[in-house]
Amino acid sequence: MSGPKDTLYSAPLDGEWEKSAFSNGSGDACVLVMPIEGGVAFGDSKHRNLDGALRFTDKEMLAHILAVKAGQYDHLIPDDTEL
């Protein structure tokens, strides 16, 4: 049985990684994002072997973005956290 996740995890990571404008300048604490066929891949700049990148369908990504915008995860960030 195959589905959208099978397609995502077989998609090559051969595009351009995008880094948040809010990441620190040294590049050692950055979340990377890349559009791939059927969704989006997330990587970690500290781990350049990005074969283990997390992958999300377009619907999953949209649900996550809407939750972040609504402040759903704000409680996970300590008050003294700085960029």
N, C-alpha and C positions, 0 to 999 in steps of 0.2 A: 504494500500500500504506500503510495507516495502522496505528498501534499505540498502546500506552500512552503513549509519549513524545509522539506527536502530540497526544493529548488533554491531556497536561500543559502543553505549550507553547502551546496555544490557550486554556487556562483563564485567566480574568481574575484579576488580582491585586487584588481588591476587598475582601479580608478584612482582619483586624487583624494587623499585624506584631507578633511577640513578640520581645523582646530578652532576652538572657541576664542573669540576676541577677549574673553575674560580669563583665559589661561595665563599662567605666569610667563614671564619673558624667557626664562631659561629653557623652557621646553621639556622639563622633567616631571611635570605634573599636569599633563594635558589629556583630556578625553578627545579622541579622534572619531570623526564620523565620515562615512562614505556611502553615497547612494550605490546600491547594487540592484541587479535584476530582482524585482519583487519586493524590495524593501530597502533597509538601511543596515549597515554594519557599524559597530562601535568597537574601537580599539583603545589601547593604553599606550601613550608615548614612551613609557618606561620599558615596555616589552615590545621591541621591534619585530619579533617573530609574531606577526598578527594572524597566524593561522587560527588561533583560538578566539578570534574576535566574536563578540556577541552579535547576533543577527535578528532583526525584527521585521515583521511584515509591515506594509504601509499602515494598516489598521492599528497594529500594536503601537507603532511609532506615534500615530496621531493621538491615541488614547493617552500615551505617556506625556506628550507635549501639552495636551489639554490639562492633565493633572498637575503638571509643573506650573503652568500659567495660573491655575486656580489656587496655588499655594498648598496643595495636598501634602507635599513632602517637606514643607518648611520646618516642621518639628524635628527633622533629622539632622539639621545643621545647628551646631552649638552657637550660642549668641556671640562668642568671642572669635569666631572664625573670620579670617581675613583672606583676601585673594593675594 
